[in-house]
Amino acid sequence: MREEHLADGETIVMQLRTHPKKVVKPILLLVLLLVILVALWIVPLPVDQIVLWFATLVLVVLGLAAAIGPFLRWRTTRYIITNQRVALRTGILTQTGRDIPLYRINNVTFEKQLSDRFWGCGTLVISDGTDQPGMVLDDVPDVERVQRALQDLVRQGKQLSDD
């Protein structure tokens, strides 16, 4: 989120991206395809050169198709916490977003599965007491620290409004 998109007096407290674990599988797939490609060219096979070039083209296209989408989704997904709201921005071609003002937040919970604990991330669920489902932020790095910081911001905002 850029400064020009902020309201008067609004400052960015945290700007996060989903955990890089989102791109680990595509990278491993690319490495596997690269190993297969190298093996095709190194191991003498009784096939024509044109077949090797065709197999190379197929493997390159498969690798790019498998890796580009997840990488772009990871690169374009942002979680922004300001002193006034929580914002989710995502999208490759079409940008979508959802904001929840801090004063409307009534519950902030996190969930860490076994694999999340290994990677040091988790899912943050922010409820605002409306009919809409809570905002779900997947693969938030250091989710417990983010949850505490968000709860502190919500509490500070409520104290200010009570004064």
ZANU-581397 format. One line per field, with one value per residue: residue number from 1; x, y, z of N, C-alpha, C, O, CB in turn. Coordinates in steps of 0.2 Angstrom, whole numbers, plus 5000, padded with zeros to 4 digits. Each point is the difference from the previous one (the first is absolute). Glycine has a CB too. Layout:
! residues N
nr: [NUM:...]
npx: [X:...]
npy: [Y:...]
npz: [Z:...]
capx: [X:...]
capy: [Y:...]
capz: [Z:...]
cpx: [X:...]
cpy: [Y:...]
cpz: [Z:...]
opx: [X:...]
opy: [Y:...]
opz: [Z:...]
cbpx: [X:...]
cbpy: [Y:...]
cbpz: [Z:...]
//
This chain:
! residues 163
nr: [1:2:3:4:5:6:7:8:9:10:11:12:13:14:15:16:17:18:19:20:21:22:23:24:25:26:27:28:29:30:31:32:33:34:35:36:37:38:39:40:41:42:43:44:45:46:47:48:49:50:51:52:53:54:55:56:57:58:59:60:61:62:63:64:65:66:67:68:69:70:71:72:73:74:75:76:77:78:79:80:81:82:83:84:85:86:87:88:89:90:91:92:93:94:95:96:97:98:99:100:101:102:103:104:105:106:107:108:109:110:111:112:113:114:115:116:117:118:119:120:121:122:123:124:125:126:127:128:129:130:131:132:133:134:135:136:137:138:139:140:141:142:143:144:145:146:147:148:149:150:151:152:153:154:155:156:157:158:159:160:161:162:163]
npx: [5004:5008:5002:4987:4992:5001:4985:5008:5012:5005:5015:5000:4998:5005:5004:4996:5005:4989:5012:5010:4989:4995:5014:5002:4992:5007:5014:4997:4995:5014:5008:4992:5003:5016:5001:4992:5010:5013:4994:4998:5015:5006:4993:5008:4982:5003:4995:5004:5009:4984:5000:5009:4990:4987:5006:5004:4986:4994:5009:4997:4985:5001:5009:4990:4987:5006:5004:4988:4989:5009:5008:4987:4995:5013:4999:4985:5000:5002:4995:4998:5001:4996:5001:4986:5002:5005:5004:4997:5010:4995:5004:5010:4991:4993:5010:4989:5001:4992:5003:4997:4999:5012:4984:4997:5011:4987:5014:5016:4997:5015:4995:5016:4994:5011:5003:4999:5012:5010:4998:5002:4982:4988:4989:5001:4984:5000:4985:4996:4989:4997:4990:5016:5003:5008:5007:5004:5015:5002:5013:4998:5017:4997:4983:5006:5005:4986:4992:5008:4998:4984:4998:5007:4990:4987:5005:5002:4986:4993:5008:4995:4985:5002:5005]
npy: [4994:5011:5008:5000:4988:5011:5006:5013:4991:4987:4997:4987:4994:4992:5004:4983:4996:4989:4995:5003:4988:5007:4993:4984:4995:5009:4996:4984:5002:5006:4988:4990:5008:5001:4984:4998:5009:4992:4986:5005:5002:4987:4989:4998:5002:4989:5019:5005:5009:4999:4992:5011:5011:4993:4998:5016:5005:4991:5006:5015:4998:4993:5012:5011:4992:4998:5016:5010:4996:5000:5013:5008:4995:5005:5014:5004:4996:5016:4993:5018:4998:5016:5003:4994:4984:4986:5005:4984:5008:4986:5004:4991:5010:5006:5010:4990:5012:4993:5015:4991:5018:4993:5002:4985:4992:4992:4991:5003:4983:4998:4987:4996:4988:4994:5011:5013:4994:4999:5016:5006:4999:5000:5003:5016:4994:5018:4995:5015:4991:4997:4989:4999:4985:5008:5009:4984:5010:4985:5001:5012:4998:4995:4993:5006:5014:5002:4998:5012:5011:4997:5002:5014:5006:4995:5007:5014:5001:4998:5012:5010:4997:5002:5015]
npz: [5000:4990:5014:4990:5010:5014:5002:5001:5008:4990:5007:4991:5016:4988:4984:5003:4985:5005:5010:4987:5004:4986:4994:5008:4988:4989:5006:4999:4985:4996:5005:4992:4987:5003:5002:4987:4992:5004:4996:4985:4998:5007:4994:4985:4998:4988:4999:4986:5007:5000:5014:5007:4995:5006:5014:5000:4998:5012:5011:4997:5002:5014:5006:4997:5005:5014:5002:4996:5011:5013:4995:4999:5014:5007:4994:5005:5017:5006:5014:4998:5017:4995:5015:4991:4998:5003:4984:4996:4988:4993:4985:4991:4994:5013:5010:5009:5011:5011:5007:5014:5003:5010:5002:4994:5009:5008:4997:4997:4998:4997:4994:5005:4989:5008:4989:5011:5009:4987:4997:5016:4995:5008:4990:5006:5003:4999:5008:4993:5009:4983:4999:4998:5004:5011:4989:4997:5002:4992:5010:5015:4997:5016:5000:5014:4994:4993:5014:5008:4989:5000:5016:5000:4989:5008:5013:4993:4995:5014:5006:4990:5003:5016:4998]
capx: [4996:5004:4998:4995:4994:4999:4996:5003:5002:5001:5007:5001:5003:5003:4998:5003:4998:4999:5006:5003:4998:4995:5004:5005:4998:5002:5007:5002:4998:5005:5006:4999:5000:5007:5004:4998:5003:5007:5001:4998:5006:5007:4999:4999:4994:4999:4995:5003:5002:4994:4996:5003:4998:4993:4999:5003:4994:4995:5002:5000:4993:4997:5003:4998:4993:5000:5004:4999:4994:5001:5004:4997:4995:5004:5003:4995:4996:5003:4996:5002:4996:5001:4998:4993:4996:5003:4998:5002:5000:5003:4998:5006:4997:4995:5002:4994:5002:4995:5002:4996:5002:5001:4995:4994:5003:4998:5004:5006:5003:5005:5000:5006:5000:5007:5004:5001:5005:5006:5002:5000:4995:4993:4994:4997:4993:4998:4992:4998:4993:4995:4998:5005:5005:5006:5005:5005:5006:5003:5007:5003:5006:5000:4993:4999:5002:4995:4994:5001:5000:4994:4996:5002:4997:4993:4999:5002:4994:4994:5002:4999:4993:4997:5002]
capy: [5006:5006:5005:5004:4996:5000:5005:5005:4998:4993:4998:4993:4997:4994:4998:4993:4996:4993:4997:4997:4993:4999:4999:4995:4994:5001:5000:4993:4998:5003:4996:4993:5000:5001:4994:4995:5003:4999:4993:4999:5002:4996:4992:4999:4997:4999:5004:5005:5007:5004:4998:5003:5007:5000:4999:5006:5005:4998:5000:5007:5003:4997:5003:5007:5001:4998:5004:5007:5002:5001:5006:5006:5000:5002:5007:5005:5000:5004:5001:5006:5002:5007:5002:5000:4994:4994:5000:4994:5002:4994:5000:5001:5004:5004:5001:5000:5001:5000:5004:5000:5005:4997:5001:4995:4993:4998:4994:4998:4993:4997:4993:4998:4992:4997:5003:5007:5001:4999:5006:5007:5004:4997:5003:5005:5001:5006:5001:5007:5000:5001:4994:4998:4996:5004:5000:4994:5001:4993:4999:5006:4999:5002:5001:5001:5007:5004:5000:5004:5007:5003:5000:5007:5005:5001:5002:5007:5003:5000:5005:5007:5001:5001:5006]
capz: [5000:4999:5004:4997:5001:5007:5002:5004:5006:5000:4999:4999:5006:4997:4994:5000:4995:5002:5001:4994:4999:4994:4994:5000:4995:4993:4999:5000:4994:4995:5001:4997:4993:4997:5000:4994:4994:5000:4999:4993:4996:5002:4998:4993:4998:4993:4997:4995:5003:5000:5006:5006:5000:5002:5007:5004:5000:5005:5007:5001:5000:5006:5006:5000:5002:5007:5005:4999:5004:5007:5001:4999:5006:5006:4999:5000:5006:5006:5006:5003:5006:5002:5006:4999:4997:4998:4993:4996:4993:4996:4993:4995:4995:5004:5007:5004:5007:5005:5006:5006:5004:5006:5005:4999:5002:5007:5002:4996:5002:4995:5000:4997:4999:5001:4994:5001:5005:4997:4996:5004:4998:5002:4998:5004:4998:5003:5000:5002:5003:4995:4996:4996:5004:5002:4995:5001:4998:5000:5000:5002:5004:5007:5001:5007:5001:4997:5004:5005:4998:4998:5006:5003:4996:5002:5006:5000:4996:5004:5006:4997:4998:5007:5003]
cpx: [5005:4997:4994:4993:4998:4995:5004:5002:5001:5007:5000:5003:5004:4998:5003:4998:4999:5007:5003:4999:4995:5004:5005:4998:5001:5007:5003:4998:5004:5006:5000:5000:5006:5005:4998:5003:5007:5002:4998:5006:5006:4999:4999:4994:5000:4994:5003:5000:4993:4995:5002:4998:4993:4998:5003:4995:4995:5001:5001:4994:4997:5003:4998:4993:4999:5002:4997:4994:5001:5004:4997:4994:5003:5003:4994:4995:5003:4995:5003:4996:5003:4997:4992:4996:5005:4998:5004:5000:5003:4998:5006:4997:4995:5002:4993:5003:4994:5003:4995:5003:5001:4995:4994:5003:4998:5004:5005:5003:5005:4999:5007:5000:5008:5005:5001:5005:5007:5003:5000:4994:4993:4995:4997:4993:4997:4992:4998:4993:4994:4998:5005:5005:5006:5005:5005:5006:5004:5008:5004:5007:5000:4993:4998:5002:4995:4993:5000:5000:4993:4995:5002:4998:4993:4998:5002:4994:4994:5001:4999:4993:4996:5001:4996]
cpy: [5006:5005:5004:4996:5000:5006:5005:4997:4992:4998:4992:4997:4994:4999:4993:4997:4993:4997:4997:4992:4999:4999:4995:4994:5002:5000:4992:4997:5002:4996:4993:5000:5002:4994:4995:5003:4999:4992:4998:5001:4997:4993:4999:4995:4999:5004:5005:5007:5004:4998:5003:5008:5001:4999:5006:5005:4998:5001:5008:5003:4997:5003:5007:5001:4998:5005:5008:5002:5000:5005:5007:5001:5002:5007:5005:5000:5004:5000:5007:5002:5007:5002:5001:4994:4995:5000:4993:5003:4994:5001:5001:5005:5005:5001:5000:5002:5000:5004:4999:5006:4997:5001:4995:4993:4998:4993:4999:4994:4998:4992:4998:4992:4998:5003:5007:5001:4999:5006:5006:5004:4997:5004:5005:5001:5006:5001:5007:5001:5002:4993:4997:4995:5004:5000:4995:5002:4994:5001:5007:4998:5002:5002:5002:5008:5004:5000:5004:5007:5003:5000:5007:5006:5001:5002:5008:5004:5001:5005:5007:5002:5001:5006:5006]
cpz: [5000:5005:4998:5001:5007:5001:5004:5007:5001:4998:4999:5006:4998:4993:4998:4993:5002:5001:4993:4999:4994:4993:5000:4996:4993:4999:4999:4993:4994:5000:4997:4993:4996:5001:4995:4993:4999:4998:4993:4995:5001:4999:4993:4999:4993:4997:4996:5004:5000:5005:5006:5001:5002:5007:5004:5000:5004:5007:5002:5001:5006:5006:5001:5002:5007:5005:4999:5004:5007:5002:5000:5005:5006:4999:5000:5006:5006:5005:5003:5006:5002:5007:5000:4997:4998:4992:4997:4993:4996:4993:4995:4995:5003:5007:5004:5007:5005:5006:5006:5004:5007:5005:4999:5001:5007:5002:4995:5003:4994:5000:4997:5000:5001:4995:5001:5005:4997:4996:5004:4997:5002:4997:5005:4998:5004:4999:5002:5002:4995:4997:4996:5004:5002:4994:5002:4997:5000:5000:5002:5004:5007:5002:5007:5001:4996:5003:5006:4999:4998:5006:5004:4997:5002:5007:5001:4997:5005:5006:4998:4999:5007:5003:4998]
opx: [5004:4994:4996:4995:4994:5001:5006:4995:5002:5003:4996:5006:5005:4994:5007:4995:5003:5005:4996:5002:5000:4997:5003:5004:5003:5002:5004:5003:5002:5003:5004:5003:5002:5003:5004:5002:5002:5004:5003:5001:5004:5005:4995:4999:5002:4996:5006:4998:4999:4997:4997:4999:4998:4997:4997:4998:4997:4996:4998:4998:4996:4996:4998:4998:4995:4998:5000:5000:4998:4999:5001:4999:4998:4999:5002:4996:5006:4994:5006:4994:5006:4998:4997:4994:5006:4994:5005:4995:5005:4995:5004:5003:4999:5000:4995:5006:4995:5006:4994:5006:4997:4999:4996:4996:5001:4999:5000:5002:5000:4998:5002:5000:5004:5005:5006:5004:5005:5005:5003:5001:5000:5001:4999:4998:5001:4998:5003:4997:4995:5002:5000:5001:5002:5000:5003:5000:5002:5002:5004:5000:4997:4999:4996:4996:4998:4997:4996:4997:4998:4996:4996:4997:4997:4996:4996:4998:4997:4996:4998:4998:4995:4996:5001]
opy: [5001:5000:5002:5004:4998:5005:4998:4997:4998:5003:4997:5002:4999:5001:4999:5002:4998:5002:4998:4998:4994:4997:4998:4997:4996:4998:4999:4996:4996:4998:4998:4996:4997:4999:4997:4996:4998:4998:4995:4997:4999:4997:5003:4995:5004:4997:5002:5000:5003:5004:5002:5002:5005:5003:5001:5003:5005:5003:5002:5004:5004:5002:5002:5004:5003:5000:5003:5005:5006:5004:5004:5006:5004:5003:5006:5003:4998:5001:5000:5000:5001:4995:5002:5000:5000:5000:4999:5002:4997:5003:5004:5005:5006:4995:5004:4999:5001:4998:5000:5000:4995:4995:4999:4995:5004:4998:5001:4999:5002:4997:5003:4997:5004:5002:5003:5005:5003:5002:5005:5006:4995:5005:4998:5001:5000:5000:5003:5005:5002:4995:4994:5001:5005:4996:5000:5001:4998:5005:5003:4996:5005:5005:5005:5003:5006:5006:5004:5004:5005:5005:5003:5004:5006:5005:5003:5006:5005:5003:5004:5006:5003:5002:5006]
opz: [5004:5002:5004:4999:5002:4997:5002:5003:5005:4996:5004:5001:5002:4998:5000:4997:5006:4996:4996:4995:4998:4996:4995:4996:4996:4995:4996:4998:4995:4995:4997:4997:4995:4995:4997:4996:4995:4996:4997:4995:4996:4997:4997:5002:4996:4997:5001:5006:5005:5003:5005:5005:5003:5004:5006:5005:5004:5004:5006:5005:5004:5005:5006:5004:5004:5005:5005:5003:5003:5005:5004:5003:5004:5005:5003:5000:5001:4999:5002:5000:5000:5003:5005:5001:5001:4999:5001:4998:5002:4998:5002:4998:4998:5003:4999:5002:4998:5002:4999:5002:5002:5004:5005:5001:5005:5006:4994:5005:4995:5005:4994:5005:5000:5002:4999:5000:5003:5001:4998:5000:5004:4996:5006:4994:5006:4994:5004:5000:5001:5003:4999:5006:4997:4995:5005:4993:5006:4997:4997:5005:5001:5003:5001:5004:5003:5001:5001:5003:5001:5000:5002:5003:5000:5000:5003:5003:5000:5003:5003:5001:5000:5004:5003]
cbpx: [4986:5009:5016:5013:5008:5010:4984:4999:4992:4985:5009:4994:4986:5007:4993:5004:5004:4984:5000:5007:5002:4995:4995:4998:4988:4988:4997:4996:4986:4992:4998:4990:4986:4995:4997:4987:4989:4998:4994:4987:4991:4997:5001:5014:4992:5009:4986:4997:5013:5004:5001:5011:5011:5001:5004:5013:5006:5001:5008:5012:5003:5002:5011:5011:5002:5003:5010:5005:4996:4999:5008:5003:4995:5004:5007:5005:4989:5013:4992:5009:4993:5002:5014:5008:4986:5007:4994:5001:4996:5004:4985:5001:5003:4991:5016:4988:5015:4988:5012:4991:4997:5013:5007:4999:5009:4990:4990:5000:4989:5010:4985:5006:4986:4990:4990:4984:4986:4992:4992:5011:5007:5004:4999:5013:4997:5014:4996:5011:5010:5003:4989:4998:4994:4998:4995:4991:4998:4988:4995:4988:5009:5013:5001:5005:5014:5009:5002:5009:5014:5006:5003:5013:5012:5003:5007:5014:5008:5002:5010:5013:5005:5005:5010]
cbpy: [4993:4997:4999:5002:4995:4989:4995:5012:5012:4995:5014:4999:5005:4993:5013:4997:5009:4997:5000:5011:5004:5011:5014:5006:5001:5009:5013:5003:5004:5013:5009:5001:5006:5013:5005:5001:5011:5012:5003:5006:5012:5011:4995:5006:5001:4991:4996:4995:4997:4997:4987:4990:4998:4993:4986:4994:4998:4989:4987:4997:4997:4987:4991:4999:4994:4988:4989:4995:4989:4984:4989:4994:4988:4985:4989:4996:4991:5006:4987:5004:4987:5008:5003:5012:5008:4994:5014:4989:5015:4989:5001:4983:4985:5001:5002:4992:5006:4991:5008:4987:5014:5008:5013:5012:4998:5008:4994:5013:4995:5013:4996:5013:4996:4987:4988:4997:4993:4985:4989:4993:5008:4991:4992:5005:4987:5005:4984:4998:5001:5016:5010:5009:4984:5000:5012:4990:5014:4990:4988:5009:4996:4998:4987:4985:4991:4991:4984:4987:4993:4989:4984:4990:4993:4986:4985:4991:4991:4985:4987:4993:4991:4986:4990]
cbpz: [5002:4986:4999:4993:4989:5006:4999:4991:4999:5001:5002:4986:5006:5013:4996:5016:4986:4998:5016:5006:5015:5010:5003:5016:5012:5004:5010:5015:5009:5006:5013:5013:5006:5008:5015:5011:5006:5012:5015:5008:5003:5011:5015:4996:5014:5004:5009:4985:4991:4985:4989:4994:4988:4985:4992:4991:4984:4987:4993:4989:4984:4989:4992:4988:4985:4991:4994:4985:4988:4996:4992:4985:4991:4996:4990:4988:4995:4993:5001:4988:5005:4984:4998:4998:4994:5013:4998:5011:5000:5012:5002:5004:4993:4989:4998:4991:4997:4994:4993:4997:4992:4994:4996:4991:4987:4992:5011:4993:5011:4996:5004:5000:4992:5003:4993:4997:5006:4998:4992:5003:4986:5015:4986:5008:4992:5003:4999:4992:5009:4994:5001:4986:4997:5017:4993:5008:4997:4996:4994:4996:4988:4996:4990:5000:4998:4988:4995:5002:4995:4989:4998:5001:4991:4992:5001:4997:4989:4994:5001:4994:4989:4997:4998]
//
